[in-house]
Amino acid sequence: MCLLLVAQPNSTPKKKDLECASCNNPHGFGYAVIAGDKIISGRGMSAKKVIKEFLAVRKQFPNSFAMYHARLATHGVKNADNCHPFKVGDDSRTYLAHNGILDVDIHATDKRSDTRIFAEDILPKFGGVKGLDDDNTWIILSKWASGNKIAVLTVDPNANDACYIINEKSGVWDNDGIWWSNDSYKPSAWSNYWGGDISKESSVYPYTAGSVERIEDAHTQFECPSCLGMAYEDANPYWCEFCNTCFDCSGTFNDTCLCWTPENKRYAHSGKEGVGYYNGNFDF
């Protein structure tokens, strides 16, 4: 799913909403803030650190557009390099973030996410941010990315605007001047169960992200947020054994789950090639 927000000038998202969004979308975090004639951007795998940094930068530069992204991985490995936002091409004047799944052809050896490929390879072929000022290009990209939301911030003097949101109507502006790509910044079953507390980030899930290894503070038992079944710490860490609900995207395993890649016979959560859960057996 992911969560993408855009803040208008003189608007700043609440810390608790950023924390909840990050708890619900725990696979990497990043931000971009327009600061005069440049953009300050940061990203990483620690929600606590990225949120703190983002709010500090936003406090220093409140009179411009800003964006924050919390990732729920579907393509690409889970690391800082695949955290949004991304430079468009290699231009540090323009950054892009996305919510959804783009129809991008990803080579089996390419570890980049679909969004990163779009930012680095595809949008530059349309003319980069300047291409977004062309009505035909805008219509083409909007239809191609139907169901997706893409935000672009730029200080490129050749661009007509500082902020672009493709398929903006698919998200919602709140009364505080914040555009949300979806409502995953609101408390969910997971964030409620774990208390929405990212102060101990390893406790957000009973397993570390991208690993099947147990962690020191793993719970002896934990409750499935969908069926309320009780699972043990050494059980399948990817989806509920009782109702088959994915712990990350809340879809049903091998049906509506966004994380299962049957062509590779692996589960995207593992972050490692050849590691997954297939036809009832772990493939190591």
Phi and psi in degrees as GROMACS dihedral restraints (atoms count N, CA, C in turn):
[ dihedral_restraints ]
;  ai    aj    ak    al  type     phi  dphi    fc
    3     4     5     6     1    70.4    20    10
    4     5     6     7     1   165.2    20    10
    6     7     8     9     1  -135.7    20    10
    7     8     9    10     1   125.5    20    10
    9    10    11    12     1  -123.8    20    10
   10    11    12    13     1   132.3    20    10
   12    13    14    15     1  -128.9    20    10
   13    14    15    16     1   150.2    20    10
   15    16    17    18     1  -125.7    20    10
   16    17    18    19     1   128.7    20    10
   18    19    20    21     1  -105.3    20    10
   19    20    21    22     1   127.7    20    10
   21    22    23    24     1   -68.4    20    10
   22    23    24    25     1   163.9    20    10
   24    25    26    27     1   -53.6    20    10
   25    26    27    28     1   138.0    20    10
   27    28    29    30     1    67.5    20    10
   28    29    30    31     1    24.8    20    10
   30    31    32    33     1  -128.4    20    10
   31    32    33    34     1   137.1    20    10
   33    34    35    36     1  -136.3    20    10
   34    35    36    37     1   128.0    20    10
   36    37    38    39     1   -65.0    20    10
   37    38    39    40     1   152.1    20    10
   39    40    41    42     1   -71.9    20    10
   40    41    42    43     1   143.5    20    10
   42    43    44    45     1   -58.8    20    10
   43    44    45    46     1   -40.3    20    10
   45    46    47    48     1   -65.4    20    10
   46    47    48    49     1   -32.6    20    10
   48    49    50    51     1   -71.3    20    10
   49    50    51    52     1   -38.4    20    10
   51    52    53    54     1   -64.5    20    10
   52    53    54    55     1   -40.0    20    10
   54    55    56    57     1   -66.7    20    10
   55    56    57    58     1   -42.2    20    10
   57    58    59    60     1   -66.5    20    10
   58    59    60    61     1   -43.3    20    10
   60    61    62    63     1   -59.5    20    10
   61    62    63    64     1   -39.7    20    10
   63    64    65    66     1   -73.4    20    10
   64    65    66    67     1   -32.3    20    10
   66    67    68    69     1   -67.7    20    10
   67    68    69    70     1   -38.4    20    10
   69    70    71    72     1   -79.6    20    10
   70    71    72    73     1   -20.5    20    10
   72    73    74    75     1  -131.5    20    10
   73    74    75    76     1    81.5    20    10
   75    76    77    78     1   -95.2    20    10
   76    77    78    79     1    14.6    20    10
   78    79    80    81     1  -100.3    20    10
   79    80    81    82     1    22.4    20    10
   81    82    83    84     1   136.0    20    10
   82    83    84    85     1   152.7    20    10
   84    85    86    87     1  -142.6    20    10
   85    86    87    88     1   151.7    20    10
   87    88    89    90     1  -167.1    20    10
   88    89    90    91     1   166.3    20    10
   90    91    92    93     1  -151.2    20    10
   91    92    93    94     1   165.6    20    10
   93    94    95    96     1  -147.9    20    10
   94    95    96    97     1   136.7    20    10
   96    97    98    99     1  -133.5    20    10
   97    98    99   100     1   127.9    20    10
   99   100   101   102     1   -72.5    20    10
  100   101   102   103     1   125.4    20    10
  102   103   104   105     1  -127.3    20    10
  103   104   105   106     1    84.0    20    10
  105   106   107   108     1    71.1    20    10
  106   107   108   109     1  -120.3    20    10
  108   109   110   111     1   -97.6    20    10
  109   110   111   112     1    16.4    20    10
  111   112   113   114     1  -140.2    20    10
  112   113   114   115     1   172.2    20    10
  114   115   116   117     1  -119.7    20    10
  115   116   117   118     1   128.9    20    10
  117   118   119   120     1   -96.5    20    10
  118   119   120   121     1   125.3    20    10
  120   121   122   123     1  -133.4    20    10
  121   122   123   124     1   149.3    20    10
  123   124   125   126     1  -151.7    20    10
  124   125   126   127     1   156.2    20    10
  126   127   128   129     1  -159.7    20    10
  127   128   129   130     1   163.6    20    10
  129   130   131   132     1   173.5    20    10
  130   131   132   133     1   179.8    20    10
  132   133   134   135     1   -95.1    20    10
  133   134   135   136     1    -4.6    20    10
  135   136   137   138     1  -102.0    20    10
  136   137   138   139     1   109.3    20    10
  138   139   140   141     1   -60.7    20    10
  139   140   141   142     1   -42.4    20    10
  141   142   143   144     1   -58.2    20    10
  142   143   144   145     1   -45.5    20    10
  144   145   146   147     1   -70.6    20    10
  145   146   147   148     1   -42.7    20    10
  147   148   149   150     1   -68.3    20    10
  148   149   150   151     1   -41.7    20    10
  150   151   152   153     1   -62.7    20    10
  151   152   153   154     1   -44.2    20    10
  153   154   155   156     1   -60.7    20    10
  154   155   156   157     1   -43.3    20    10
  156   157   158   159     1   -67.4    20    10
  157   158   159   160     1   -43.3    20    10
  159   160   161   162     1   -60.6    20    10
  160   161   162   163     1   -47.5    20    10
  162   163   164   165     1   -66.2    20    10
  163   164   165   166     1   -32.5    20    10
  165   166   167   168     1   -68.0    20    10
  166   167   168   169     1   -43.5    20    10
  168   169   170   171     1   -66.7    20    10
  169   170   171   172     1   -41.2    20    10
  171   172   173   174     1   -63.0    20    10
  172   173   174   175     1   -37.9    20    10
  174   175   176   177     1   -63.2    20    10
  175   176   177   178     1   -34.1    20    10
  177   178   179   180     1   -77.6    20    10
  178   179   180   181     1   -30.7    20    10
  180   181   182   183     1  -130.0    20    10
  181   182   183   184     1    74.9    20    10
  183   184   185   186     1   -85.3    20    10
  184   185   186   187     1   -13.0    20    10
  186   187   188   189     1   -97.0    20    10
  187   188   189   190     1    30.9    20    10
  189   190   191   192     1  -143.0    20    10
  190   191   192   193     1   179.4    20    10
  192   193   194   195     1   -78.7    20    10
  193   194   195   196     1   150.1    20    10
  195   196   197   198     1  -145.6    20    10
  196   197   198   199     1   158.5    20    10
  198   199   200   201     1  -140.3    20    10
  199   200   201   202     1   153.5    20    10
  201   202   203   204     1  -137.5    20    10
  202   203   204   205     1   143.8    20    10
  204   205   206   207     1  -136.5    20    10
  205   206   207   208     1   134.5    20    10
  207   208   209   210     1  -119.6    20    10
  208   209   210   211     1   128.4    20    10
  210   211   212   213     1   -98.5    20    10
  211   212   213   214     1   138.7    20    10
  213   214   215   216     1  -119.5    20    10
  214   215   216   217     1   103.3    20    10
  216   217   218   219     1   -66.4    20    10
  217   218   219   220     1   136.0    20    10
  219   220   221   222     1  -126.5    20    10
  220   221   222   223     1   -33.9    20    10
  222   223   224   225     1  -132.1    20    10
  223   224   225   226     1   148.4    20    10
  225   226   227   228     1    82.8    20    10
  226   227   228   229     1   157.8    20    10
  228   229   230   231     1   -72.8    20    10
  229   230   231   232     1   160.5    20    10
  231   232   233   234     1   -92.7    20    10
  232   233   234   235     1    94.1    20    10
  234   235   236   237     1  -152.0    20    10
  235   236   237   238     1   175.0    20    10
  237   238   239   240     1   -63.4    20    10
  238   239   240   241     1   -31.2    20    10
  240   241   242   243     1   -64.2    20    10
  241   242   243   244     1   -26.4    20    10
  243   244   245   246     1   -98.6    20    10
  244   245   246   247     1     9.3    20    10
  246   247   248   249     1   -80.3    20    10
  247   248   249   250     1   136.7    20    10
  249   250   251   252     1   -75.5    20    10
  250   251   252   253     1   159.7    20    10
  252   253   254   255     1   -85.0    20    10
  253   254   255   256     1   166.4    20    10
  255   256   257   258     1  -118.6    20    10
  256   257   258   259     1   149.3    20    10
  258   259   260   261     1   -65.7    20    10
  259   260   261   262     1   144.2    20    10
  261   262   263   264     1   -85.5    20    10
  262   263   264   265     1   115.7    20    10
  264   265   266   267     1    66.6    20    10
  265   266   267   268     1  -129.1    20    10
  267   268   269   270     1  -120.8    20    10
  268   269   270   271     1    29.6    20    10
  270   271   272   273     1   -97.4    20    10
  271   272   273   274     1   110.2    20    10
  273   274   275   276     1   -72.3    20    10
  274   275   276   277     1    -1.8    20    10
  276   277   278   279     1   -85.7    20    10
  277   278   279   280     1   -10.0    20    10
  279   280   281   282     1  -137.6    20    10
  280   281   282   283     1   128.8    20    10
  282   283   284   285     1  -126.1    20    10
  283   284   285   286     1   149.0    20    10
  285   286   287   288     1  -134.0    20    10
  286   287   288   289     1   140.6    20    10
  288   289   290   291     1  -136.6    20    10
  289   290   291   292     1   160.9    20    10
  291   292   293   294     1  -148.4    20    10
  292   293   294   295     1   149.4    20    10
  294   295   296   297     1  -128.3    20    10
  295   296   297   298     1   118.5    20    10
  297   298   299   300     1   135.9    20    10
  298   299   300   301     1  -161.4    20    10
  300   301   302   303     1  -130.2    20    10
  301   302   303   304     1   115.6    20    10
  303   304   305   306     1   -88.7    20    10
  304   305   306   307     1   146.4    20    10
  306   307   308   309     1   -81.1    20    10
  307   308   309   310     1    76.4    20    10
  309   310   311   312     1  -115.8    20    10
  310   311   312   313     1   134.2    20    10
  312   313   314   315     1   -79.0    20    10
  313   314   315   316     1   113.5    20    10
  315   316   317   318     1  -110.2    20    10
  316   317   318   319     1   120.7    20    10
  318   319   320   321     1   -65.4    20    10
  319   320   321   322     1   147.9    20    10
  321   322   323   324     1   -58.1    20    10
  322   323   324   325     1   -27.5    20    10
  324   325   326   327     1   -93.5    20    10
  325   326   327   328     1    -3.6    20    10
  327   328   329   330     1   -85.7    20    10
  328   329   330   331     1   118.6    20    10
  330   331   332   333     1   -90.4    20    10
  331   332   333   334     1     2.6    20    10
  333   334   335   336     1   -77.8    20    10
  334   335   336   337     1   155.7    20    10
  336   337   338   339     1   -79.2    20    10
  337   338   339   340     1   166.2    20    10
  339   340   341   342     1   -61.2    20    10
  340   341   342   343     1   -38.2    20    10
  342   343   344   345     1   -66.7    20    10
  343   344   345   346     1   -42.2    20    10
  345   346   347   348     1   -62.9    20    10
  346   347   348   349     1   -40.4    20    10
  348   349   350   351     1   -64.7    20    10
  349   350   351   352     1   -40.9    20    10
  351   352   353   354     1   -62.0    20    10
  352   353   354   355     1   -44.7    20    10
  354   355   356   357     1   -69.0    20    10
  355   356   357   358     1   -40.9    20    10
  357   358   359   360     1   -85.2    20    10
  358   359   360   361     1   -33.4    20    10
  360   361   362   363     1  -115.2    20    10
  361   362   363   364     1   -41.0    20    10
  363   364   365   366     1   -86.9    20    10
  364   365   366   367     1   -54.4    20    10
  366   367   368   369     1   -59.0    20    10
  367   368   369   370     1   -38.5    20    10
  369   370   371   372     1   -57.9    20    10
  370   371   372   373     1   -28.7    20    10
  372   373   374   375     1   -71.3    20    10
  373   374   375   376     1   -20.0    20    10
  375   376   377   378     1   -90.6    20    10
  376   377   378   379     1     4.5    20    10
  378   379   380   381     1   102.1    20    10
  379   380   381   382     1    10.7    20    10
  381   382   383   384     1    66.7    20    10
  382   383   384   385     1  -149.3    20    10
  384   385   386   387     1   -64.5    20    10
  385   386   387   388     1   -31.1    20    10
  387   388   389   390     1   -63.7    20    10
  388   389   390   391     1   -31.2    20    10
  390   391   392   393     1   -63.0    20    10
  391   392   393   394     1   -25.7    20    10
  393   394   395   396     1   -70.2    20    10
  394   395   396   397     1   -14.4    20    10
  396   397   398   399     1   -81.6    20    10
  397   398   399   400     1   -11.3    20    10
  399   400   401   402     1   -86.3    20    10
  400   401   402   403     1   124.8    20    10
  402   403   404   405     1   -59.5    20    10
  403   404   405   406     1   -41.3    20    10
  405   406   407   408     1   -65.7    20    10
  406   407   408   409     1   -42.7    20    10
  408   409   410   411     1   -63.2    20    10
  409   410   411   412     1   -41.4    20    10
  411   412   413   414     1   -61.1    20    10
  412   413   414   415     1   -44.3    20    10
  414   415   416   417     1   -65.4    20    10
  415   416   417   418     1   -43.4    20    10
  417   418   419   420     1   -60.0    20    10
  418   419   420   421     1   -48.6    20    10
  420   421   422   423     1   -67.8    20    10
  421   422   423   424     1   -37.9    20    10
  423   424   425   426     1   -63.0    20    10
  424   425   426   427     1   -42.9    20    10
  426   427   428   429     1   -71.9    20    10
  427   428   429   430     1   -41.3    20    10
  429   430   431   432     1   -61.9    20    10
  430   431   432   433     1   -38.0    20    10
  432   433   434   435     1   -96.9    20    10
  433   434   435   436     1    25.1    20    10
  435   436   437   438     1   -54.5    20    10
  436   437   438   439     1   132.3    20    10
  438   439   440   441     1    88.6    20    10
  439   440   441   442     1   -10.4    20    10
  441   442   443   444     1  -106.9    20    10
  442   443   444   445     1   161.1    20    10
  444   445   446   447     1  -128.1    20    10
  445   446   447   448     1   131.6    20    10
  447   448   449   450     1  -129.8    20    10
  448   449   450   451     1   128.5    20    10
  450   451   452   453     1  -116.2    20    10
  451   452   453   454     1   139.5    20    10
  453   454   455   456     1  -130.9    20    10
  454   455   456   457     1   128.9    20    10
  456   457   458   459     1  -113.1    20    10
  457   458   459   460     1   139.6    20    10
  459   460   461   462     1  -148.7    20    10
  460   461   462   463     1   151.2    20    10
  462   463   464   465     1  -120.4    20    10
  463   464   465   466     1    16.2    20    10
  465   466   467   468     1   -65.3    20    10
  466   467   468   469     1   120.5    20    10
  468   469   470   471     1   -66.1    20    10
  469   470   471   472     1   -14.2    20    10
  471   472   473   474     1   -82.6    20    10
  472   473   474   475     1   -12.7    20    10
  474   475   476   477     1   -85.7    20    10
  475   476   477   478     1   148.6    20    10
  477   478   479   480     1   -77.4    20    10
  478   479   480   481     1   -27.5    20    10
  480   481   482   483     1  -131.7    20    10
  481   482   483   484     1   161.3    20    10
  483   484   485   486     1   -89.7    20    10
  484   485   486   487     1   -20.5    20    10
  486   487   488   489     1  -138.6    20    10
  487   488   489   490     1   132.8    20    10
  489   490   491   492     1  -128.1    20    10
  490   491   492   493     1   136.7    20    10
  492   493   494   495     1  -129.3    20    10
  493   494   495   496     1   107.8    20    10
  495   496   497   498     1   -77.5    20    10
  496   497   498   499     1   130.0    20    10
  498   499   500   501     1    61.1    20    10
  499   500   501   502     1    44.3    20    10
  501   502   503   504     1   -57.0    20    10
  502   503   504   505     1   -35.2    20    10
  504   505   506   507     1   -68.2    20    10
  505   506   507   508     1   -14.2    20    10
  507   508   509   510     1   -78.0    20    10
  508   509   510   511     1   -11.3    20    10
  510   511   512   513     1  -108.5    20    10
  511   512   513   514     1  -169.4    20    10
  513   514   515   516     1  -138.9    20    10
  514   515   516   517     1   133.6    20    10
  516   517   518   519     1   -88.0    20    10
  517   518   519   520     1   132.8    20    10
  519   520   521   522     1   -93.3    20    10
  520   521   522   523     1  -178.6    20    10
  522   523   524   525     1   -76.0    20    10
  523   524   525   526     1    -6.9    20    10
  525   526   527   528     1  -100.3    20    10
  526   527   528   529     1     7.2    20    10
  528   529   530   531     1    83.2    20    10
  529   530   531   532     1    24.0    20    10
  531   532   533   534     1  -112.3    20    10
  532   533   534   535     1   129.2    20    10
  534   535   536   537     1   -96.3    20    10
  535   536   537   538     1   126.5    20    10
  537   538   539   540     1  -112.4    20    10
  538   539   540   541     1   133.0    20    10
  540   541   542   543     1   -73.6    20    10
  541   542   543   544     1   -23.3    20    10
  543   544   545   546     1  -162.6    20    10
  544   545   546   547     1  -174.5    20    10
  546   547   548   549     1  -101.9    20    10
  547   548   549   550     1    23.3    20    10
  549   550   551   552     1   -77.3    20    10
  550   551   552   553     1     4.7    20    10
  552   553   554   555     1   -84.4    20    10
  553   554   555   556     1    -6.5    20    10
  555   556   557   558     1   -90.0    20    10
  556   557   558   559     1   156.6    20    10
  558   559   560   561     1   -58.4    20    10
  559   560   561   562     1   137.6    20    10
  561   562   563   564     1  -118.9    20    10
  562   563   564   565     1  -177.9    20    10
  564   565   566   567     1   -59.9    20    10
  565   566   567   568     1   -41.4    20    10
  567   568   569   570     1   -68.6    20    10
  568   569   570   571     1   -50.1    20    10
  570   571   572   573     1   -65.5    20    10
  571   572   573   574     1   -31.9    20    10
  573   574   575   576     1   -68.9    20    10
  574   575   576   577     1   -42.7    20    10
  576   577   578   579     1   -64.1    20    10
  577   578   579   580     1   -44.2    20    10
  579   580   581   582     1   -87.6    20    10
  580   581   582   583     1     1.3    20    10
  582   583   584   585     1    84.0    20    10
  583   584   585   586     1     4.7    20    10
  585   586   587   588     1    59.2    20    10
  586   587   588   589     1    26.9    20    10
  588   589   590   591     1  -100.4    20    10
  589   590   591   592     1   113.6    20    10
  591   592   593   594     1  -100.0    20    10
  592   593   594   595     1    10.4    20    10
  594   595   596   597     1   -65.6    20    10
  595   596   597   598     1   -30.5    20    10
  597   598   599   600     1  -117.4    20    10
  598   599   600   601     1    86.9    20    10
  600   601   602   603     1   -64.7    20    10
  601   602   603   604     1   -26.9    20    10
  603   604   605   606     1   -69.5    20    10
  604   605   606   607     1   -13.7    20    10
  606   607   608   609     1   -92.8    20    10
  607   608   609   610     1    -0.9    20    10
  609   610   611   612     1   -62.5    20    10
  610   611   612   613     1   -38.5    20    10
  612   613   614   615     1  -127.2    20    10
  613   614   615   616     1   154.9    20    10
  615   616   617   618     1   -72.1    20    10
  616   617   618   619     1    -5.8    20    10
  618   619   620   621     1  -130.9    20    10
  619   620   621   622     1   152.3    20    10
  621   622   623   624     1   -69.3    20    10
  622   623   624   625     1   148.3    20    10
  624   625   626   627     1   -62.2    20    10
  625   626   627   628     1   133.2    20    10
  627   628   629   630     1    75.6    20    10
  628   629   630   631     1    22.2    20    10
  630   631   632   633     1  -151.7    20    10
  631   632   633   634     1   150.3    20    10
  633   634   635   636     1  -104.5    20    10
  634   635   636   637     1    12.2    20    10
  636   637   638   639     1   -81.8    20    10
  637   638   639   640     1   145.4    20    10
  639   640   641   642     1   -74.2    20    10
  640   641   642   643     1   151.5    20    10
  642   643   644   645     1  -110.4    20    10
  643   644   645   646     1   164.6    20    10
  645   646   647   648     1   -60.7    20    10
  646   647   648   649     1   -40.4    20    10
  648   649   650   651     1  -101.5    20    10
  649   650   651   652     1    26.4    20    10
  651   652   653   654     1   -61.8    20    10
  652   653   654   655     1   141.0    20    10
  654   655   656   657     1   -75.5    20    10
  655   656   657   658     1   143.8    20    10
  657   658   659   660     1   -62.0    20    10
  658   659   660   661     1   -42.8    20    10
  660   661   662   663     1  -135.3    20    10
  661   662   663   664     1   152.3    20    10
  663   664   665   666     1  -141.8    20    10
  664   665   666   667     1   154.9    20    10
  666   667   668   669     1   -99.6    20    10
  667   668   669   670     1   128.9    20    10
  669   670   671   672     1   -63.9    20    10
  670   671   672   673     1   127.4    20    10
  672   673   674   675     1   -70.3    20    10
  673   674   675   676     1   -13.6    20    10
  675   676   677   678     1   -93.1    20    10
  676   677   678   679     1   -51.0    20    10
  678   679   680   681     1  -109.0    20    10
  679   680   681   682     1    -5.4    20    10
  681   682   683   684     1    68.2    20    10
  682   683   684   685     1    13.6    20    10
  684   685   686   687     1   -68.5    20    10
  685   686   687   688     1   149.7    20    10
  687   688   689   690     1   -98.6    20    10
  688   689   690   691     1   123.8    20    10
  690   691   692   693     1  -113.4    20    10
  691   692   693   694     1   151.6    20    10
  693   694   695   696     1   -92.2    20    10
  694   695   696   697     1   161.2    20    10
  696   697   698   699     1   -62.9    20    10
  697   698   699   700     1   -24.1    20    10
  699   700   701   702     1   -99.6    20    10
  700   701   702   703     1    15.2    20    10
  702   703   704   705     1   -81.3    20    10
  703   704   705   706     1   178.8    20    10
  705   706   707   708     1   -55.8    20    10
  706   707   708   709     1   118.6    20    10
  708   709   710   711     1   -84.6    20    10
  709   710   711   712     1    -0.4    20    10
  711   712   713   714     1   -95.9    20    10
  712   713   714   715     1   -46.1    20    10
  714   715   716   717     1  -146.3    20    10
  715   716   717   718     1   162.7    20    10
  717   718   719   720     1   -69.2    20    10
  718   719   720   721     1   129.7    20    10
  720   721   722   723     1   -72.0    20    10
  721   722   723   724     1   -16.2    20    10
  723   724   725   726     1   -89.2    20    10
  724   725   726   727     1   -46.6    20    10
  726   727   728   729     1  -116.0    20    10
  727   728   729   730     1    -0.3    20    10
  729   730   731   732     1    65.1    20    10
  730   731   732   733     1    22.6    20    10
  732   733   734   735     1   -84.4    20    10
  733   734   735   736     1   129.6    20    10
  735   736   737   738     1   -67.9    20    10
  736   737   738   739     1   132.1    20    10
  738   739   740   741     1   -71.2    20    10
  739   740   741   742     1   -19.4    20    10
  741   742   743   744     1   -93.0    20    10
  742   743   744   745     1   -52.3    20    10
  744   745   746   747     1  -106.1    20    10
  745   746   747   748     1    -5.0    20    10
  747   748   749   750     1    69.3    20    10
  748   749   750   751     1     9.7    20    10
  750   751   752   753     1   -83.2    20    10
  751   752   753   754     1   175.0    20    10
  753   754   755   756     1   -94.0    20    10
  754   755   756   757     1   130.8    20    10
  756   757   758   759     1   -51.7    20    10
  757   758   759   760     1   132.5    20    10
  759   760   761   762     1    63.0    20    10
  760   761   762   763     1    18.3    20    10
  762   763   764   765     1  -135.5    20    10
  763   764   765   766     1   -82.2    20    10
  765   766   767   768     1  -101.4    20    10
  766   767   768   769     1     0.2    20    10
  768   769   770   771     1   -64.5    20    10
  769   770   771   772     1   133.6    20    10
  771   772   773   774     1   -87.9    20    10
  772   773   774   775     1    -4.8    20    10
  774   775   776   777     1  -103.7    20    10
  775   776   777   778     1   -14.2    20    10
  777   778   779   780     1   -84.7    20    10
  778   779   780   781     1   130.2    20    10
  780   781   782   783     1  -118.4    20    10
  781   782   783   784     1    89.5    20    10
  783   784   785   786     1   -62.8    20    10
  784   785   786   787     1   -28.2    20    10
  786   787   788   789     1   -65.7    20    10
  787   788   789   790     1   -27.8    20    10
  789   790   791   792     1   -97.8    20    10
  790   791   792   793     1    -5.8    20    10
  792   793   794   795     1    51.1    20    10
  793   794   795   796     1    46.3    20    10
  795   796   797   798     1  -146.7    20    10
  796   797   798   799     1   160.8    20    10
  798   799   800   801     1   -99.5    20    10
  799   800   801   802     1   128.3    20    10
  801   802   803   804     1   -61.5    20    10
  802   803   804   805     1   -25.1    20    10
  804   805   806   807     1   -61.1    20    10
  805   806   807   808     1   -30.5    20    10
  807   808   809   810     1   -64.6    20    10
  808   809   810   811     1   -33.0    20    10
  810   811   812   813     1    72.5    20    10
  811   812   813   814     1     6.8    20    10
  813   814   815   816     1  -130.8    20    10
  814   815   816   817     1   138.1    20    10
  816   817   818   819     1   -62.3    20    10
  817   818   819   820     1   139.3    20    10
  819   820   821   822     1    79.3    20    10
  820   821   822   823     1     2.2    20    10
  822   823   824   825     1  -108.7    20    10
  823   824   825   826     1   123.9    20    10
  825   826   827   828     1  -175.4    20    10
  826   827   828   829     1  -163.1    20    10
  828   829   830   831     1  -136.0    20    10
  829   830   831   832     1   115.3    20    10
  831   832   833   834     1  -138.7    20    10
  832   833   834   835     1   125.6    20    10
  834   835   836   837     1    50.8    20    10
  835   836   837   838     1    37.9    20    10
  837   838   839   840     1    85.3    20    10
  838   839   840   841     1     5.6    20    10
  840   841   842   843     1  -132.8    20    10
  841   842   843   844     1   141.9    20    10
  843   844   845   846     1   -75.1    20    10
  844   845   846   847     1   135.1    20    10
  846   847   848   849     1  -107.0    20    10
  847   848   849   850     1   107.0    20    10
